[in-house]
Amino acid sequence: MMKQLINMFKILSDETRLRIIILLAQKELCVCEISSILEVPQPNVSKNLTKLKDLNLVTSVRKEKFVFYKLKKENKILMQIINDIFDNFEDYPQLIIDQTRNVDNQKLLDLCCNHHTIQL
């Protein structure tokens, strides 16, 4: 149990992984969407998603030729941390920028994976 807690904090100590987790707490996204929102190369996003998936923090589902990721909300400690972040969102300017890009990402979707044609 203690090892899981240590691994959780290691995962959260990386800025990119933390930003991905916060995005996925808001909605399901594909790699190209996350990459565009965070302005991080897709291979970097994929590598971080693999780590999150290995720790059973995210799940993925294939929709046509794209893989979409979402946060698994069963981890109580993670959800408490995320809720605390959301309660104090104004203290995290980078997360506000990410959220703005996430909300206003129709352009990303059109370029990325024709999200609007995929059955969700």
Secondary structure, 3 states (H helix, E strand, C coil): CHHHHHHHHHHHCCHHHHHHHHHHHHCCEEHHHHHHHHCCCHHHHHHHHHHHHHCCCEEEEEECCEEEEEECCCCHHHHHHHHHHHHCHHHCHHHHHHHHHHHCCHHHHHHHCCHHHCCC
